[in-house]
Amino acid sequence: MPEILVILQSSMTKADREAVVRAAPATQSISNRVFLAAASNAALASLRSMAGIARVLTGAEPAQSLPQLDEAEALFVQAWLSSRGQVKQRRGEGLDWDTPPMLPPDPKR
């Protein structure tokens, strides 16, 4: 199931919040209104029409017209959006720790 970013309205009711969490349980969150979840395409369509949803992002659409977010929420959302589609390439990925160009740990530490 694809990962989605859910932004809830700050004024949503407790019952609406519980319905959203049942439809898309949070896998990671930054606040009580911004979280990541895994959702099927059917659940995604349902989520977008639920009461209390401010925005649901898949990472494929432009991130225009985001609702008002606090500083931590905005940073979380921007980091998630910028990480979509990036292939992580680390120096020495998959190599043993002592294979060149990797250096063994410093024995003096």
Sequence and secondary structure as in RCSB ss.txt:
>XXXX:A:sequence
MPEILVILQSSMTKADREAVVRAAPATQSISNRVFLAAASNAALASLRSMAGIARVLTGAEPAQSLPQLDEAEAL
FVQAWLSSRGQVKQRRGEGLDWDTPPMLPPDPKR
>XXXX:A:secstr
  EEEEEE TT  HHHHHHHHHHS EEEESSSSEEEEE  HHHHHHHHTSTTEEEEE SSS   S     HHHHH
HHHHHHHHTT     TTTTS TTSTT     TT 
